Amino acid sequence: MEIDEELTLKKIQIFLMFMRYGNLSKTAAEMQISTVSVHKALHSLESALRCPLFKNEGRNLIPLKSAYVLQEHSQKLVQDMIITVNKTREAAGFAAKVLHLGSLYSLTVNTIPNVISGLKLRRGELDIQLLLSSNLDLVKKLKSTELDAIIVALNDTTDDLDFERLPMFQDSIYLAVNKNSLLAEEHEIDLSLLKDETFLTLSKGFATRNDSDTVFEKAGIDPKVFLQVSDIFTLISMVSSGVGLALLPGRISSIYESSVRLIPLQAKYQIKQEIGLVFLKSKERDPNLLALIAECRMFAQQYLLE
């Protein structure tokens, strides 16, 4: 038997609501439609099923045995459809129980803990899985939908028509030195005078590495790089041990503050690093992402007030 095209899920939902309340007005109020629309939906349902569901007693509709049979089986039908829709959306990454978030190592000092704690207050049931990596790697994973969103440096790597970007705050690049270094007494640094110093850097693909290369180019020096590392905490530890100098963002100032000093660069070498949330435009209506966006906006507002 072919299913009549007039037999729709919406009409089934209206029918079930009527069976629950037994009243046209209450059903209309609950479904946010008119009583006329409720009556038409029930009548259309009878036509589609080619059998009566109710009998008229005055102005009242009294359910027949057929209505109770339909009610029993259609409740499961609607529930199965809701489960089907939810599972389909989860498979596509919409309103899933897990949010895959990517970020930079340096943002775990302050930004990420604040954003995640606020997000958990908004959506306590959400399981957040955090991946830390380089800007370039995180962007690639977002593009391939391995991640739902990333909080990274907004630069050329995030300049993509498929992405939506939400700026959160700006950070400056400083020269990081061991506190026992003679340079630690300087109030600002002319980077062009440090061409003979030994530097440590992050590996290529990290936003701070890209910004460091830009600053070195501005200063007209080809730095002597002793070591490249793949996370900023190792880099800071090396500076703390006096192995060499490094260019680092100001947000890491609280790490090893007893042994590392961040010195401002002269104005002509200064560079701003913009940090923000990046996600796919195709997912911008996802409830989990909407909650994350709201939390990132709140963080950005609080950052401006500090």
Phi, psi and omega per residue, in radians:
M1 nan 2.278 3.090
E2 -1.360 2.500 3.109
I3 -1.492 2.206 -3.130
D4 -1.076 2.413 -3.116
E5 -1.154 -0.282 3.095
E6 -1.380 -0.180 3.133
L7 -1.502 1.655 -3.070
T8 -1.950 2.784 3.127
L9 -1.120 -0.634 3.137
K10 -1.069 -0.748 3.132
K11 -1.163 -0.635 3.077
I12 -1.090 -0.722 3.125
Q13 -1.129 -0.714 3.089
I14 -1.115 -0.751 3.107
F15 -1.021 -0.827 -3.129
L16 -1.111 -0.648 3.106
M17 -1.173 -0.684 3.098
F18 -1.145 -0.712 3.119
M19 -1.109 -0.509 3.128
R20 -1.294 -0.763 -3.064
Y21 -1.689 -0.463 -3.117
G22 1.131 0.401 -3.054
N23 -2.583 2.286 -3.090
L24 -1.139 -0.746 -3.086
S25 -1.146 -0.792 -3.140
K26 -1.134 -0.678 3.107
T27 -1.114 -0.752 3.141
A28 -1.080 -0.754 -3.134
A29 -1.123 -0.735 -3.112
E30 -1.188 -0.661 -3.118
M31 -1.547 -0.095 3.138
Q32 1.038 0.794 3.056
I33 -2.361 3.088 -3.132
S34 -1.463 2.812 3.095
T35 -1.129 -0.563 3.096
V36 -1.098 -0.726 3.141
S37 -1.142 -0.642 3.092
V38 -1.115 -0.820 -3.117
H39 -1.094 -0.740 3.125
K40 -1.131 -0.684 -3.135
A41 -1.123 -0.732 -3.139
L42 -1.180 -0.709 3.122
H43 -1.164 -0.721 3.123
S44 -1.125 -0.601 3.123
L45 -1.138 -0.720 3.090
E46 -1.091 -0.708 3.132
S47 -1.138 -0.718 -3.129
A48 -1.178 -0.620 3.141
L49 -1.442 -0.272 -3.117
R50 1.046 0.661 3.051
C51 -2.792 2.645 -3.135
P52 -1.302 2.589 3.085
L53 -2.021 -0.404 -3.073
F54 -2.383 2.776 2.949
K55 -2.105 2.630 -3.102
N56 -1.592 2.263 2.981
E57 -2.223 1.657 -3.017
G58 1.194 -2.147 3.102
R59 -1.666 0.012 -3.080
N60 -1.657 2.571 3.033
L61 -1.801 2.090 -3.112
I62 -1.827 2.137 -3.108
P63 -1.122 2.416 3.023
L64 -1.603 3.069 3.113
K65 -1.005 -0.634 3.141
S66 -1.071 -0.601 3.140
A67 -1.167 -0.689 -3.137
Y68 -1.216 -0.591 3.078
V69 -1.159 -0.793 3.123
L70 -1.090 -0.717 3.135
Q71 -1.057 -0.795 -3.093
E72 -1.062 -0.810 -3.054
H73 -1.442 -0.555 -3.095
S74 -1.337 -0.405 3.060
Q75 -1.064 -0.761 3.103
K76 -1.185 -0.663 3.134
L77 -1.040 -0.827 -3.126
V78 -1.149 -0.732 3.127
Q79 -1.095 -0.739 3.106
D80 -1.108 -0.658 3.136
M81 -1.173 -0.691 3.105
I82 -1.090 -0.766 3.107
I83 -1.096 -0.725 3.133
T84 -1.078 -0.787 3.131
V85 -1.102 -0.785 -3.129
N86 -1.096 -0.750 -3.137
K87 -1.173 -0.642 3.100
T88 -1.124 -0.765 3.128
R89 -1.160 -0.669 3.104
E90 -1.109 -0.701 3.126
A91 -1.099 -0.517 3.125
A92 -1.564 -0.013 3.102
G93 1.541 0.226 -3.137
F94 -1.764 2.190 3.110
A95 0.982 0.557 3.083
A96 -1.236 2.852 -3.140
K97 -1.388 -0.192 -3.135
V98 -2.109 2.309 3.043
L99 -1.897 2.095 3.123
H100 -1.630 1.875 -3.060
L101 -1.974 2.348 3.098
G102 -1.971 2.593 3.120
S103 -2.755 3.035 3.103
L104 -1.540 2.627 3.124
Y105 -0.983 -0.735 -3.064
S106 -1.132 -0.397 -3.110
L107 -1.427 -0.116 3.110
T108 -1.378 -0.113 3.124
V109 -1.225 -0.727 -3.069
N110 -2.476 -0.873 -2.997
T111 -1.058 -1.010 -3.047
I112 -1.078 -0.788 3.099
P113 -1.008 -0.698 3.129
N114 -1.171 -0.777 -3.125
V115 -1.136 -0.790 -3.101
I116 -1.161 -0.731 3.137
S117 -1.110 -0.678 3.088
G118 -1.188 -0.667 3.129
L119 -1.141 -0.657 3.127
K120 -1.165 -0.522 3.071
L121 -1.218 -0.616 3.132
R122 -1.306 -0.732 -3.080
R123 -2.359 1.375 -3.057
G124 -1.063 -0.443 -3.101
E125 -1.423 -0.132 -3.032
L126 -1.402 2.288 3.054
D127 -1.661 2.075 -3.085
I128 -1.811 2.115 3.093
Q129 -1.872 2.100 -3.044
L130 -1.823 2.263 3.071
L131 -2.021 2.198 3.112
L132 -1.840 2.264 -3.134
S133 -2.855 -2.905 3.126
S134 -1.422 2.807 3.093
N135 -0.918 -0.867 -3.072
L136 -1.095 -0.777 -3.121
D137 -1.151 -0.719 -3.135
L138 -1.153 -0.687 3.103
V139 -1.091 -0.731 3.119
K140 -1.096 -0.705 -3.137
K141 -1.229 -0.570 3.069
L142 -1.183 -0.739 -3.124
K143 -1.083 -0.636 -3.125
S144 -1.552 0.144 3.122
T145 1.125 0.341 3.011
E146 -1.265 -0.414 3.089
L147 -2.127 2.604 3.120
D148 -1.506 -0.564 -3.129
A149 -2.815 2.766 3.102
I150 -2.400 2.542 3.028
I151 -1.989 1.896 -2.965
V152 -2.521 -3.060 3.024
A153 -1.371 2.304 3.130
L154 -1.493 1.858 -3.124
N155 -2.549 -2.751 -3.107
D156 -1.036 -0.544 -3.097
T157 -1.192 -0.439 -3.122
T158 -1.756 0.077 -3.139
D159 -1.472 1.496 -3.042
D160 -2.433 2.393 -3.111
L161 -1.122 -0.383 3.129
D162 -1.437 -0.176 -3.046
F163 -1.752 2.574 2.917
E164 -1.913 2.356 -3.069
R165 -2.124 2.369 3.106
L166 -2.153 1.780 3.126
P167 -1.083 2.464 -3.121
M168 -2.044 -0.812 3.095
F169 -2.880 2.898 3.086
Q170 -1.959 2.580 3.132
D171 -2.298 2.689 3.128
S172 -1.834 2.746 3.092
I173 -1.705 2.319 -3.112
Y174 -2.148 2.874 2.982
L175 -1.579 2.152 3.125
A176 -1.719 2.196 -3.136
V177 -2.330 2.745 3.010
N178 -1.166 2.467 -3.052
K179 -1.145 -0.305 3.106
N180 -1.554 -0.058 3.132
S181 -1.245 2.594 3.073
L182 -1.069 -0.478 -3.128
L183 -1.245 -0.309 -3.081
A184 -1.115 -0.322 -3.131
E185 -1.477 -0.195 -3.092
E186 -1.284 2.521 3.098
H187 -1.549 -0.458 3.012
E188 -2.682 2.794 -3.004
I189 -2.098 2.302 2.952
D190 -1.577 1.729 -3.013
L191 -1.057 -0.474 -3.088
S192 -1.144 -0.317 -3.136
L193 -1.515 -0.029 -3.060
L194 -1.855 0.452 -3.071
K195 -1.136 -0.350 -3.131
D196 -1.696 -0.024 -3.133
E197 -1.389 2.763 3.099
T198 -1.599 2.239 -3.115
F199 -1.989 2.681 3.008
L200 -2.039 2.504 -3.128
T201 -2.420 2.871 2.958
L202 -1.400 2.846 3.111
S203 -1.214 2.826 3.105
K204 -1.087 2.532 -3.110
G205 1.861 -0.423 3.075
F206 -1.399 2.469 -3.098
A207 -1.071 -0.718 -3.128
T208 -1.168 -0.550 3.061
R209 -1.142 -0.780 3.129
N210 -1.078 -0.741 3.136
D211 -1.185 -0.642 3.099
S212 -1.080 -0.762 3.114
D213 -1.048 -0.681 3.125
T214 -1.135 -0.742 -3.140
V215 -1.151 -0.755 3.111
F216 -1.051 -0.688 3.131
E217 -1.138 -0.704 3.098
K218 -1.063 -0.663 -3.107
A219 -1.403 -0.129 3.106
G220 1.213 0.568 3.135
I221 -2.167 2.628 3.038
D222 -1.888 1.657 -2.970
P223 -1.116 2.570 3.033
K224 -1.462 1.779 -3.079
V225 -1.592 2.015 -3.116
F226 -1.433 -0.611 -3.028
L227 -2.690 2.451 3.002
Q228 -1.998 2.332 -3.127
V229 -2.187 2.894 -3.037
S230 -1.849 0.123 2.990
D231 -2.628 2.616 -2.988
I232 -1.228 -0.477 -3.128
F233 -1.197 -0.668 3.059
T234 -1.123 -0.690 3.141
L235 -1.081 -0.795 3.141
I236 -1.127 -0.697 3.124
S237 -1.059 -0.704 3.128
M238 -1.146 -0.721 3.090
V239 -1.109 -0.733 3.130
S240 -1.040 -0.565 -3.132
S241 -1.450 -0.065 3.112
G242 1.426 0.319 -3.121
V243 -1.222 -0.607 -3.119
G244 -3.100 -3.011 3.128
L245 -1.781 2.869 3.091
A246 -2.684 2.721 3.006
L247 -1.754 2.127 -3.023
L248 -2.399 2.698 3.116
P249 -1.322 2.657 -3.083
G250 -1.110 -0.408 -3.074
R251 -1.125 -0.247 -3.127
I252 -1.678 0.243 -3.024
S253 -1.073 -0.466 -3.102
S254 -1.374 -0.194 -3.132
I255 -1.519 2.269 -3.141
Y256 0.933 0.591 -3.071
E257 -1.125 -0.331 3.120
S258 -1.376 -0.295 -3.084
S259 -2.209 -0.114 -3.132
V260 -2.217 2.404 3.076
R261 -2.086 2.359 3.067
L262 -1.714 2.148 -3.093
I263 -1.964 2.271 3.123
P264 -1.084 2.551 3.052
L265 -1.487 2.709 3.032
Q266 -1.002 2.621 -3.019
A267 -0.887 -0.677 -3.078
K268 -1.199 -0.252 3.140
Y269 -1.899 -0.070 -3.073
Q270 -1.199 2.568 3.142
I271 -2.516 2.484 3.141
K272 -1.761 2.396 3.080
Q273 -1.942 2.069 -3.114
E274 -1.655 2.229 -3.127
I275 -1.870 2.410 3.138
G276 -2.844 3.021 3.112
L277 -1.555 2.373 3.106
V278 -2.254 2.356 3.113
F279 -2.647 2.882 3.140
L280 -1.300 2.339 3.110
K281 -1.022 -0.543 -3.108
S282 -1.172 -0.247 -3.109
K283 -1.973 0.204 -2.986
E284 -1.152 -0.271 3.125
R285 -1.697 0.021 3.117
D286 -1.127 2.255 -3.089
P287 -0.978 -0.672 3.122
N288 -1.116 -0.742 3.131
L289 -1.194 -0.654 3.117
L290 -1.070 -0.686 3.101
A291 -1.170 -0.711 3.118
L292 -1.136 -0.743 3.122
I293 -1.044 -0.785 -3.140
A294 -1.073 -0.704 -3.125
E295 -1.213 -0.676 3.114
C296 -1.170 -0.627 3.082
R297 -1.144 -0.703 3.122
M298 -1.129 -0.730 3.104
F299 -1.060 -0.746 -3.122
A300 -1.089 -0.706 3.137
Q301 -1.156 -0.753 3.133
Q302 -1.144 -0.628 3.134
Y303 -1.097 -0.690 -3.139
L304 -1.180 -0.492 -3.107
L305 -1.397 -0.340 -3.090
E306 -1.310 nan nan
